[in-house]
Amino acid sequence: MKDDGRPLFLQIAEQIEGSIVDGSLPEEAQVPSTNELAAFHRINPATAAKGVNQLVADGILYKRRGIGMFVAAGARSVLLERRREEFAQLFVAPLLEEARKLGIDTEQIKKMVDVWGEDE
């Protein structure tokens, strides 16, 4: 796990979310058990369980009694929408605010994005 000051259980939850978003954990796929997560990351199983349980509470994962945890139907869409909103708040809103300060209008921003996007 990264040592970035955030609680380990949040890092576990974000790692699982990332796997769902990138498609390596598709909907209805079984996720690693809390014991597997704990062993892999060398953390307490209760910490791993807290991260998994957070995703259950958010409706991203669900439990099949006696089998394990699975990715809920629609989880990827929910996570993508959430991440798009976070992206807008973290990057687009500050960009537009700075553009206004500099007198850059929306059309100029679009042109800049087009130019910078051509490198891909």
Buried (B, 14 or more C-beta within 10 A) or exposed (E): EEEEEEEBBEBBBBBBBEBBBEEEBEBEBEBBBBEEBBEEBEBEBEBBBBBBBBBBEBEBBBEEEEEBBBBBEEBBEBBEEBEEEEEEEEEEEEBBEEBEEEEBEEEEBEEEEEEEEEEE
